[in-house]
Amino acid sequence: MLEVEPKEKSLSEVAYEHIKLKVLELVYFPGMYLNEESLAKELGMSRMPIRTAVQRLADEGWLIVCFRKQLRVSDITSKDILELYEIRELLEMMAINRIFAEGTNWC
């Protein structure tokens, strides 16, 4: 049987995951300004992989690229919060329906 060696992550992938995690953990809080130079220093890499990661995060809506390449973490809007509650409600209803359909209980 052939064993597949795990593919090493590119520097831009490492930067992408690091920045996104910091946003999700609110280390980089909504509205916070960042810049490529400080991110590069923080991660110990050149600005090119940071730039690639930032572009991907901007495309996904996590960051906003401002004037002179200054970056800002996207704000959380009331619409975002409402969407999260709607998703939560749908998931909870699906879970409850499945519990009753399968006759599952917590005892």
MOPAC internal coordinates of N, CA, C and O (Angstrom, degrees):
PM7 1SCF
backbone

  N    0.0000 0     0.00 0     0.00 0    0    0    0
  C    1.4440 1     0.00 0     0.00 0    1    0    0
  C    1.5294 1   109.62 1     0.00 0    2    1    0
  O    1.2310 1   120.64 1   -47.01 1    3    2    1
  N    1.3168 1   116.39 1   132.99 1    3    2    1
  C    1.4537 1   121.26 1  -179.71 1    5    3    2
  C    1.5252 1   110.92 1   -79.59 1    6    5    3
  O    1.2310 1   121.47 1   -44.91 1    7    6    5
  N    1.3107 1   114.79 1   135.09 1    7    6    5
  C    1.4633 1   119.27 1   174.67 1    9    7    6
  C    1.5193 1   108.34 1  -100.80 1   10    9    7
  O    1.2310 1   121.28 1   -49.02 1   11   10    9
  N    1.3024 1   115.16 1   130.98 1   11   10    9
  C    1.4564 1   120.44 1   179.58 1   13   11   10
  C    1.5198 1   108.02 1   -93.30 1   14   13   11
  O    1.2310 1   121.61 1   -55.71 1   15   14   13
  N    1.3211 1   114.51 1   124.29 1   15   14   13
  C    1.4571 1   119.00 1   178.62 1   17   15   14
  C    1.5225 1   109.04 1   -74.61 1   18   17   15
  O    1.2310 1   120.55 1   -41.58 1   19   18   17
  N    1.3450 1   116.56 1   138.42 1   19   18   17
  C    1.4679 1   118.34 1   178.94 1   21   19   18
  C    1.5295 1   110.58 1   -63.82 1   22   21   19
  O    1.2310 1   121.72 1   -44.51 1   23   22   21
  N    1.3038 1   114.32 1   135.49 1   23   22   21
  C    1.4638 1   120.51 1  -179.66 1   25   23   22
  C    1.5265 1   109.17 1   -74.26 1   26   25   23
  O    1.2310 1   120.84 1   -47.51 1   27   26   25
  N    1.3202 1   116.00 1   132.49 1   27   26   25
  C    1.4601 1   120.38 1   177.94 1   29   27   26
  C    1.5191 1   109.32 1   -72.89 1   30   29   27
  O    1.2310 1   121.08 1   -39.78 1   31   30   29
  N    1.3222 1   115.54 1   140.22 1   31   30   29
  C    1.4582 1   120.05 1   179.99 1   33   31   30
  C    1.5261 1   110.22 1   -76.03 1   34   33   31
  O    1.2310 1   121.60 1   -35.54 1   35   34   33
  N    1.3175 1   114.55 1   144.46 1   35   34   33
  C    1.4596 1   119.59 1   176.00 1   37   35   34
  C    1.5307 1   108.80 1   -73.94 1   38   37   35
  O    1.2310 1   120.48 1   -17.89 1   39   38   37
  N    1.3132 1   116.69 1   162.11 1   39   38   37
  C    1.4617 1   120.29 1   178.33 1   41   39   38
  C    1.5231 1   111.52 1   -62.19 1   42   41   39
  O    1.2310 1   120.28 1   143.48 1   43   42   41
  N    1.3184 1   117.07 1   -36.52 1   43   42   41
  C    1.4649 1   118.92 1   179.30 1   45   43   42
  C    1.5302 1   110.67 1   -67.92 1   46   45   43
  O    1.2310 1   119.89 1   145.94 1   47   46   45
  N    1.3193 1   117.81 1   -34.06 1   47   46   45
  C    1.4726 1   121.49 1   176.59 1   49   47   46
  C    1.5310 1   110.24 1   -67.81 1   50   49   47
  O    1.2310 1   120.51 1   138.38 1   51   50   49
  N    1.3208 1   116.63 1   -41.62 1   51   50   49
  C    1.4744 1   121.31 1   177.04 1   53   51   50
  C    1.5296 1   109.33 1   -61.57 1   54   53   51
  O    1.2310 1   120.26 1   134.93 1   55   54   53
  N    1.3284 1   117.12 1   -45.07 1   55   54   53
  C    1.4634 1   121.80 1   179.73 1   57   55   54
  C    1.5266 1   110.47 1   -63.50 1   58   57   55
  O    1.2310 1   120.55 1   135.47 1   59   58   57
  N    1.3279 1   116.56 1   -44.53 1   59   58   57
  C    1.4680 1   121.91 1   178.91 1   61   59   58
  C    1.5249 1   110.63 1   -57.11 1   62   61   59
  O    1.2310 1   120.53 1   128.87 1   63   62   61
  N    1.3214 1   116.59 1   -51.13 1   63   62   61
  C    1.4619 1   120.74 1  -178.13 1   65   63   62
  C    1.5269 1   111.69 1   -63.70 1   66   65   63
  O    1.2310 1   120.36 1   140.09 1   67   66   65
  N    1.3294 1   116.92 1   -39.91 1   67   66   65
  C    1.4654 1   121.47 1  -179.53 1   69   67   66
  C    1.5305 1   111.03 1   -63.94 1   70   69   67
  O    1.2310 1   120.82 1   130.42 1   71   70   69
  N    1.3191 1   116.03 1   -49.58 1   71   70   69
  C    1.4684 1   120.19 1  -177.26 1   73   71   70
  C    1.5271 1   110.26 1   -65.50 1   74   73   71
  O    1.2310 1   120.42 1   135.79 1   75   74   73
  N    1.3219 1   116.81 1   -44.21 1   75   74   73
  C    1.4616 1   120.33 1  -179.39 1   77   75   74
  C    1.5290 1   110.83 1   -62.33 1   78   77   75
  O    1.2310 1   120.08 1   138.51 1   79   78   77
  N    1.3214 1   117.46 1   -41.49 1   79   78   77
  C    1.4593 1   121.35 1   178.10 1   81   79   78
  C    1.5259 1   110.96 1   -61.99 1   82   81   79
  O    1.2310 1   120.59 1   137.83 1   83   82   81
  N    1.3345 1   116.47 1   -42.17 1   83   82   81
  C    1.4735 1   120.41 1   179.21 1   85   83   82
  C    1.5328 1   110.71 1   -64.42 1   86   85   83
  O    1.2310 1   120.06 1   146.11 1   87   86   85
  N    1.3218 1   117.50 1   -33.89 1   87   86   85
  C    1.4630 1   121.14 1   176.41 1   89   87   86
  C    1.5242 1   109.29 1   -69.00 1   90   89   87
  O    1.2310 1   120.26 1   133.20 1   91   90   89
  N    1.3197 1   117.11 1   -46.80 1   91   90   89
  C    1.4662 1   121.25 1  -179.42 1   93   91   90
  C    1.5268 1   112.46 1   -63.47 1   94   93   91
  O    1.2310 1   120.19 1   145.86 1   95   94   93
  N    1.3232 1   117.24 1   -34.14 1   95   94   93
  C    1.4622 1   121.65 1   179.50 1   97   95   94
  C    1.5334 1   112.03 1   -85.34 1   98   97   95
  O    1.2310 1   120.43 1  -178.13 1   99   98   97
  N    1.3307 1   116.78 1     1.87 1   99   98   97
  C    1.4656 1   124.63 1  -179.62 1  101   99   98
  C    1.5227 1   113.29 1    62.36 1  102  101   99
  O    1.2310 1   120.39 1  -157.54 1  103  102  101
  N    1.3395 1   116.85 1    22.46 1  103  102  101
  C    1.4642 1   120.05 1   169.56 1  105  103  102
  C    1.5246 1   107.30 1   -69.08 1  106  105  103
  O    1.2310 1   121.23 1   136.25 1  107  106  105
  N    1.3365 1   115.25 1   -43.75 1  107  106  105
  C    1.4594 1   121.56 1   168.71 1  109  107  106
  C    1.5310 1   104.87 1   -98.31 1  110  109  107
  O    1.2310 1   119.98 1   -81.96 1  111  110  109
  N    1.3022 1   117.64 1    98.04 1  111  110  109
  C    1.4608 1   122.46 1  -171.94 1  113  111  110
  C    1.5336 1   111.36 1   -82.33 1  114  113  111
  O    1.2310 1   120.33 1   -19.77 1  115  114  113
  N    1.3342 1   116.97 1   160.23 1  115  114  113
  C    1.4649 1   120.65 1   179.99 1  117  115  114
  C    1.5251 1   111.41 1   -54.99 1  118  117  115
  O    1.2310 1   121.20 1   -48.28 1  119  118  117
  N    1.3203 1   115.30 1   131.72 1  119  118  117
  C    1.4647 1   121.86 1  -179.97 1  121  119  118
  C    1.5155 1   113.81 1    88.70 1  122  121  119
  O    1.2310 1   119.79 1   171.12 1  123  122  121
  N    1.3273 1   118.01 1    -8.88 1  123  122  121
  C    1.4673 1   121.42 1  -178.36 1  125  123  122
  C    1.5249 1   110.18 1   -69.34 1  126  125  123
  O    1.2310 1   121.17 1   -41.35 1  127  126  125
  N    1.3286 1   115.36 1   138.65 1  127  126  125
  C    1.4584 1   120.34 1   177.18 1  129  127  126
  C    1.5227 1   109.91 1   -91.16 1  130  129  127
  O    1.2310 1   121.30 1   -40.49 1  131  130  129
  N    1.3244 1   115.11 1   139.51 1  131  130  129
  C    1.4633 1   123.49 1   178.35 1  133  131  130
  C    1.5210 1   107.17 1  -130.31 1  134  133  131
  O    1.2310 1   120.93 1   -11.41 1  135  134  133
  N    1.3300 1   115.83 1   168.59 1  135  134  133
  C    1.4564 1   118.97 1   170.24 1  137  135  134
  C    1.5228 1   109.25 1  -145.81 1  138  137  135
  O    1.2310 1   121.63 1   -24.73 1  139  138  137
  N    1.3100 1   114.49 1   155.27 1  139  138  137
  C    1.4608 1   120.77 1  -175.56 1  141  139  138
  C    1.5202 1   112.08 1   -59.43 1  142  141  139
  O    1.2310 1   120.29 1   140.16 1  143  142  141
  N    1.3146 1   117.04 1   -39.84 1  143  142  141
  C    1.4640 1   120.89 1  -177.23 1  145  143  142
  C    1.5314 1   111.67 1   -61.08 1  146  145  143
  O    1.2310 1   120.15 1   132.99 1  147  146  145
  N    1.3295 1   117.31 1   -47.01 1  147  146  145
  C    1.4657 1   119.91 1  -179.30 1  149  147  146
  C    1.5247 1   111.44 1   -69.16 1  150  149  147
  O    1.2310 1   120.32 1   144.74 1  151  150  149
  N    1.3291 1   117.00 1   -35.26 1  151  150  149
  C    1.4679 1   120.01 1   176.55 1  153  151  150
  C    1.5310 1   110.29 1   -65.51 1  154  153  151
  O    1.2310 1   120.53 1   139.46 1  155  154  153
  N    1.3265 1   116.60 1   -40.54 1  155  154  153
  C    1.4609 1   120.79 1   178.71 1  157  155  154
  C    1.5266 1   110.55 1   -62.73 1  158  157  155
  O    1.2310 1   120.36 1   137.25 1  159  158  157
  N    1.3177 1   116.93 1   -42.75 1  159  158  157
  C    1.4720 1   120.41 1   177.67 1  161  159  158
  C    1.5161 1   111.00 1   -64.39 1  162  161  159
  O    1.2310 1   120.62 1   135.89 1  163  162  161
  N    1.3282 1   116.42 1   -44.11 1  163  162  161
  C    1.4570 1   121.53 1   179.97 1  165  163  162
  C    1.5292 1   111.91 1   -59.00 1  166  165  163
  O    1.2310 1   120.64 1   140.10 1  167  166  165
  N    1.3299 1   116.37 1   -39.90 1  167  166  165
  C    1.4585 1   121.20 1  -177.50 1  169  167  166
  C    1.5242 1   113.23 1   -92.57 1  170  169  167
  O    1.2310 1   120.03 1   172.36 1  171  170  169
  N    1.3168 1   117.54 1    -7.64 1  171  170  169
  C    1.4559 1   120.77 1   179.47 1  173  171  170
  C    1.5169 1   113.47 1    66.45 1  174  173  171
  O    1.2310 1   120.98 1  -138.31 1  175  174  173
  N    1.3270 1   115.73 1    41.69 1  175  174  173
  C    1.4694 1   120.01 1   179.08 1  177  175  174
  C    1.5177 1   109.62 1  -141.82 1  178  177  175
  O    1.2310 1   120.93 1    -9.01 1  179  178  177
  N    1.3270 1   115.84 1   170.99 1  179  178  177
  C    1.4619 1   120.17 1   179.54 1  181  179  178
  C    1.5294 1   110.01 1   -72.49 1  182  181  179
  O    1.2310 1   121.26 1    -7.27 1  183  182  181
  N    1.3235 1   115.19 1   172.73 1  183  182  181
  C    1.4607 1   119.57 1  -177.27 1  185  183  182
  C    1.5288 1   113.30 1   -77.68 1  186  185  183
  O    1.2310 1   119.56 1   160.85 1  187  186  185
  N    1.3280 1   118.44 1   -19.15 1  187  186  185
  C    1.4671 1   120.10 1  -176.80 1  189  187  186
  C    1.5363 1   112.14 1   -63.26 1  190  189  187
  O    1.2310 1   118.56 1   130.69 1  191  190  189
  N    1.3387 1   120.36 1   -49.31 1  191  190  189
  C    1.4698 1   117.90 1   177.39 1  193  191  190
  C    1.5326 1   112.42 1   -65.93 1  194  193  191
  O    1.2310 1   120.59 1   149.57 1  195  194  193
  N    1.3299 1   116.47 1   -30.43 1  195  194  193
  C    1.4646 1   120.65 1   176.38 1  197  195  194
  C    1.5258 1   108.95 1   -64.54 1  198  197  195
  O    1.2310 1   120.61 1   134.87 1  199  198  197
  N    1.3274 1   116.44 1   -45.13 1  199  198  197
  C    1.4638 1   121.68 1  -179.59 1  201  199  198
  C    1.5330 1   110.88 1   -60.03 1  202  201  199
  O    1.2310 1   120.35 1   138.10 1  203  202  201
  N    1.3267 1   116.94 1   -41.90 1  203  202  201
  C    1.4615 1   121.30 1   178.43 1  205  203  202
  C    1.5283 1   110.63 1   -64.67 1  206  205  203
  O    1.2310 1   120.66 1   135.81 1  207  206  205
  N    1.3325 1   116.35 1   -44.19 1  207  206  205
  C    1.4699 1   121.02 1   178.84 1  209  207  206
  C    1.5225 1   111.21 1   -64.02 1  210  209  207
  O    1.2310 1   120.70 1   137.38 1  211  210  209
  N    1.3247 1   116.26 1   -42.62 1  211  210  209
  C    1.4624 1   121.46 1  -179.54 1  213  211  210
  C    1.5266 1   109.95 1   -62.89 1  214  213  211
  O    1.2310 1   120.03 1   138.02 1  215  214  213
  N    1.3131 1   117.55 1   -41.98 1  215  214  213
  C    1.4688 1   120.59 1   179.62 1  217  215  214
  C    1.5298 1   110.33 1   -61.98 1  218  217  215
  O    1.2310 1   120.72 1   136.91 1  219  218  217
  N    1.3200 1   116.22 1   -43.09 1  219  218  217
  C    1.4705 1   120.48 1   178.62 1  221  219  218
  C    1.5333 1   110.85 1   -63.78 1  222  221  219
  O    1.2310 1   120.39 1   136.16 1  223  222  221
  N    1.3337 1   116.86 1   -43.84 1  223  222  221
  C    1.4618 1   120.83 1   178.87 1  225  223  222
  C    1.5263 1   111.70 1   -66.00 1  226  225  223
  O    1.2310 1   120.33 1   144.75 1  227  226  225
  N    1.3243 1   116.97 1   -35.25 1  227  226  225
  C    1.4684 1   120.99 1   176.17 1  229  227  226
  C    1.5261 1   110.21 1   -67.56 1  230  229  227
  O    1.2310 1   120.42 1   138.04 1  231  230  229
  N    1.3371 1   116.79 1   -41.96 1  231  230  229
  C    1.4618 1   120.99 1   177.96 1  233  231  230
  C    1.5288 1   111.48 1   -60.94 1  234  233  231
  O    1.2310 1   120.65 1   146.43 1  235  234  233
  N    1.3368 1   116.37 1   -33.57 1  235  234  233
  C    1.4651 1   121.61 1  -179.38 1  237  235  234
  C    1.5281 1   112.51 1   -86.41 1  238  237  235
  O    1.2310 1   120.19 1   173.59 1  239  238  237
  N    1.3369 1   117.24 1    -6.41 1  239  238  237
  C    1.4522 1   120.75 1   176.45 1  241  239  238
  C    1.5213 1   115.75 1    91.73 1  242  241  239
  O    1.2310 1   119.93 1  -173.21 1  243  242  241
  N    1.3314 1   117.74 1     6.79 1  243  242  241
  C    1.4689 1   120.68 1   179.97 1  245  243  242
  C    1.5255 1   111.64 1   -78.70 1  246  245  243
  O    1.2310 1   120.56 1   146.19 1  247  246  245
  N    1.3348 1   116.54 1   -33.81 1  247  246  245
  C    1.4621 1   121.99 1  -178.93 1  249  247  246
  C    1.5176 1   109.53 1  -126.62 1  250  249  247
  O    1.2310 1   121.66 1   -23.55 1  251  250  249
  N    1.3311 1   114.43 1   156.45 1  251  250  249
  C    1.4561 1   120.98 1   174.92 1  253  251  250
  C    1.5265 1   106.99 1  -119.98 1  254  253  251
  O    1.2310 1   120.71 1   -53.53 1  255  254  253
  N    1.3245 1   116.25 1   126.47 1  255  254  253
  C    1.4627 1   120.61 1   178.10 1  257  255  254
  C    1.5224 1   107.14 1   -87.02 1  258  257  255
  O    1.2310 1   121.33 1   -58.55 1  259  258  257
  N    1.3288 1   115.07 1   121.45 1  259  258  257
  C    1.4653 1   121.77 1  -175.68 1  261  259  258
  C    1.5320 1   110.34 1  -103.96 1  262  261  259
  O    1.2310 1   121.42 1     8.82 1  263  262  261
  N    1.2890 1   114.88 1  -171.18 1  263  262  261
  C    1.4563 1   123.58 1   179.05 1  265  263  262
  C    1.5263 1   110.58 1   -56.18 1  266  265  263
  O    1.2310 1   120.49 1   -41.75 1  267  266  265
  N    1.3107 1   116.67 1   138.25 1  267  266  265
  C    1.4696 1   124.36 1   178.29 1  269  267  266
  C    1.5197 1   113.37 1    56.43 1  270  269  267
  O    1.2310 1   121.07 1  -140.87 1  271  270  269
  N    1.3145 1   115.56 1    39.13 1  271  270  269
  C    1.4636 1   123.36 1   175.33 1  273  271  270
  C    1.5322 1   113.84 1    62.42 1  274  273  271
  O    1.2310 1   120.52 1  -161.76 1  275  274  273
  N    1.3175 1   116.60 1    18.24 1  275  274  273
  C    1.4526 1   118.41 1   173.36 1  277  275  274
  C    1.5277 1   107.28 1   -77.02 1  278  277  275
  O    1.2310 1   120.73 1   -35.18 1  279  278  277
  N    1.3074 1   116.21 1   144.82 1  279  278  277
  C    1.4569 1   121.87 1  -174.78 1  281  279  278
  C    1.5129 1   109.53 1  -113.91 1  282  281  279
  O    1.2310 1   121.17 1   -30.44 1  283  282  281
  N    1.3133 1   115.38 1   149.56 1  283  282  281
  C    1.4570 1   120.58 1   176.03 1  285  283  282
  C    1.5146 1   108.33 1  -136.77 1  286  285  283
  O    1.2310 1   120.96 1   -43.34 1  287  286  285
  N    1.3194 1   115.77 1   136.66 1  287  286  285
  C    1.4574 1   120.80 1   175.94 1  289  287  286
  C    1.5247 1   107.28 1   -69.79 1  290  289  287
  O    1.2310 1   120.59 1   -46.11 1  291  290  289
  N    1.3189 1   116.47 1   133.89 1  291  290  289
  C    1.4627 1   120.85 1  -178.29 1  293  291  290
  C    1.5195 1   111.29 1   -60.88 1  294  293  291
  O    1.2310 1   121.49 1   -35.80 1  295  294  293
  N    1.3176 1   114.75 1   144.20 1  295  294  293
  C    1.4613 1   120.95 1   178.02 1  297  295  294
  C    1.5185 1   110.37 1   -76.35 1  298  297  295
  O    1.2310 1   121.11 1   -23.55 1  299  298  297
  N    1.3127 1   115.49 1   156.45 1  299  298  297
  C    1.4590 1   121.70 1   172.71 1  301  299  298
  C    1.5236 1   106.13 1   -96.54 1  302  301  299
  O    1.2310 1   121.03 1   -58.07 1  303  302  301
  N    1.3203 1   115.64 1   121.93 1  303  302  301
  C    1.4562 1   119.81 1  -177.45 1  305  303  302
  C    1.5287 1   110.40 1   -99.09 1  306  305  303
  O    1.2310 1   120.84 1   -14.10 1  307  306  305
  N    1.3105 1   115.99 1   165.90 1  307  306  305
  C    1.4653 1   119.88 1   176.87 1  309  307  306
  C    1.5254 1   110.08 1   -63.41 1  310  309  307
  O    1.2310 1   120.25 1   148.98 1  311  310  309
  N    1.3298 1   117.13 1   -31.02 1  311  310  309
  C    1.4721 1   120.74 1   176.58 1  313  311  310
  C    1.5258 1   110.24 1   -63.98 1  314  313  311
  O    1.2310 1   120.31 1   139.54 1  315  314  313
  N    1.3391 1   117.01 1   -40.46 1  315  314  313
  C    1.4736 1   120.88 1   177.73 1  317  315  314
  C    1.5263 1   110.48 1   -60.50 1  318  317  315
  O    1.2310 1   120.67 1   135.85 1  319  318  317
  N    1.3219 1   116.33 1   -44.15 1  319  318  317
  C    1.4642 1   120.94 1  -178.49 1  321  319  318
  C    1.5325 1   110.31 1   -65.45 1  322  321  319
  O    1.2310 1   120.21 1   136.42 1  323  322  321
  N    1.3287 1   117.21 1   -43.58 1  323  322  321
  C    1.4672 1   120.74 1   177.93 1  325  323  322
  C    1.5237 1   111.17 1   -60.76 1  326  325  323
  O    1.2310 1   120.18 1   138.50 1  327  326  325
  N    1.3310 1   117.25 1   -41.50 1  327  326  325
  C    1.4648 1   120.88 1   178.60 1  329  327  326
  C    1.5224 1   111.27 1   -62.96 1  330  329  327
  O    1.2310 1   120.49 1   140.35 1  331  330  329
  N    1.3411 1   116.67 1   -39.65 1  331  330  329
  C    1.4593 1   120.19 1   178.05 1  333  331  330
  C    1.5233 1   111.27 1   -63.17 1  334  333  331
  O    1.2310 1   120.16 1   137.19 1  335  334  333
  N    1.3114 1   117.31 1   -42.81 1  335  334  333
  C    1.4666 1   120.36 1   178.60 1  337  335  334
  C    1.5295 1   111.48 1   -66.21 1  338  337  335
  O    1.2310 1   120.16 1   142.81 1  339  338  337
  N    1.3306 1   117.30 1   -37.19 1  339  338  337
  C    1.4598 1   120.21 1   177.00 1  341  339  338
  C    1.5228 1   110.82 1   -64.01 1  342  341  339
  O    1.2310 1   120.24 1   137.17 1  343  342  341
  N    1.3212 1   117.16 1   -42.83 1  343  342  341
  C    1.4627 1   121.21 1   177.83 1  345  343  342
  C    1.5173 1   110.48 1   -63.86 1  346  345  343
  O    1.2310 1   120.78 1   136.05 1  347  346  345
  N    1.3361 1   116.11 1   -43.95 1  347  346  345
  C    1.4673 1   120.25 1   178.93 1  349  347  346
  C    1.5242 1   110.80 1   -59.85 1  350  349  347
  O    1.2310 1   120.24 1   135.59 1  351  350  349
  N    1.3286 1   117.15 1   -44.41 1  351  350  349
  C    1.4605 1   121.21 1  -179.93 1  353  351  350
  C    1.5227 1   110.88 1   -60.89 1  354  353  351
  O    1.2310 1   120.32 1   136.02 1  355  354  353
  N    1.3275 1   117.00 1   -43.98 1  355  354  353
  C    1.4650 1   120.82 1   178.57 1  357  355  354
  C    1.5252 1   111.53 1   -62.31 1  358  357  355
  O    1.2310 1   120.39 1   135.80 1  359  358  357
  N    1.3284 1   116.86 1   -44.20 1  359  358  357
  C    1.4640 1   120.64 1   179.90 1  361  359  358
  C    1.5274 1   111.57 1   -64.86 1  362  361  359
  O    1.2310 1   120.47 1   138.91 1  363  362  361
  N    1.3245 1   116.72 1   -41.09 1  363  362  361
  C    1.4562 1   120.02 1   179.39 1  365  363  362
  C    1.5254 1   111.20 1   -64.54 1  366  365  363
  O    1.2310 1   120.31 1   138.45 1  367  366  365
  N    1.3263 1   117.01 1   -41.55 1  367  366  365
  C    1.4632 1   120.51 1   178.54 1  369  367  366
  C    1.5249 1   111.11 1   -64.64 1  370  369  367
  O    1.2310 1   120.41 1   139.26 1  371  370  369
  N    1.3289 1   116.83 1   -40.74 1  371  370  369
  C    1.4680 1   120.29 1   177.63 1  373  371  370
  C    1.5223 1   110.15 1   -63.45 1  374  373  371
  O    1.2310 1   120.07 1   138.82 1  375  374  373
  N    1.3212 1   117.46 1   -41.18 1  375  374  373
  C    1.4648 1   121.41 1   179.88 1  377  375  374
  C    1.5229 1   110.94 1   -64.92 1  378  377  375
  O    1.2310 1   120.19 1   135.89 1  379  378  377
  N    1.3145 1   117.25 1   -44.11 1  379  378  377
  C    1.4674 1   120.79 1   179.59 1  381  379  378
  C    1.5262 1   110.40 1   -63.78 1  382  381  379
  O    1.2310 1   120.26 1   134.67 1  383  382  381
  N    1.3209 1   117.11 1   -45.33 1  383  382  381
  C    1.4715 1   120.63 1   177.59 1  385  383  382
  C    1.5251 1   111.59 1   -58.93 1  386  385  383
  O    1.2310 1   120.57 1   139.17 1  387  386  385
  N    1.3167 1   116.52 1   -40.83 1  387  386  385
  C    1.4684 1   120.29 1  -179.95 1  389  387  386
  C    1.5300 1   111.09 1   -67.82 1  390  389  387
  O    1.2310 1   120.35 1   139.85 1  391  390  389
  N    1.3317 1   116.94 1   -40.15 1  391  390  389
  C    1.4667 1   120.82 1   178.87 1  393  391  390
  C    1.5165 1   109.91 1   -59.56 1  394  393  391
  O    1.2310 1   120.24 1   132.99 1  395  394  393
  N    1.3424 1   117.14 1   -47.01 1  395  394  393
  C    1.4700 1   120.39 1  -179.13 1  397  395  394
  C    1.5203 1   112.08 1   -70.79 1  398  397  395
  O    1.2310 1   119.97 1   143.51 1  399  398  397
  N    1.3232 1   117.66 1   -36.49 1  399  398  397
  C    1.4557 1   121.31 1   179.56 1  401  399  398
  C    1.5284 1   111.45 1   -65.17 1  402  401  399
  O    1.2310 1   120.53 1   143.96 1  403  402  401
  N    1.3276 1   116.59 1   -36.04 1  403  402  401
  C    1.4641 1   121.19 1  -179.11 1  405  403  402
  C    1.5253 1   112.19 1   -90.59 1  406  405  403
  O    1.2310 1   120.13 1   173.23 1  407  406  405
  N    1.3221 1   117.37 1    -6.77 1  407  406  405
  C    1.4502 1   120.45 1  -178.12 1  409  407  406
  C    1.5180 1   113.11 1    69.02 1  410  409  407
  O    1.2310 1   120.86 1  -154.89 1  411  410  409
  N    1.3190 1   115.97 1    25.11 1  411  410  409
  C    1.4548 1   121.59 1  -179.23 1  413  411  410
  C    1.5167 1   109.59 1   -79.75 1  414  413  411
  O    1.2310 1   120.98 1   -33.03 1  415  414  413
  N    1.3326 1   115.74 1   146.97 1  415  414  413
  C    1.4645 1   119.39 1   172.41 1  417  415  414
  C    1.5088 1   109.26 1  -143.86 1  418  417  415
  O    1.2310 1   120.54 1    -3.70 1  419  418  417
  N    1.3109 1   116.57 1   176.30 1  419  418  417
  C    1.4549 1   121.17 1  -175.38 1  421  419  418
  C    1.5326 1   112.62 1   -94.45 1  422  421  419
  O    1.2310 1   119.81 1  -179.44 1  423  422  421
  N    1.2953 1   117.97 1     0.56 1  423  422  421
  C    1.4748 1   120.98 1  -178.10 1  425  423  422
  C    1.5044 1   111.92 1   -86.38 1  426  425  423
  O    1.2310 1   120.10 1   180.00 1  427  426  425

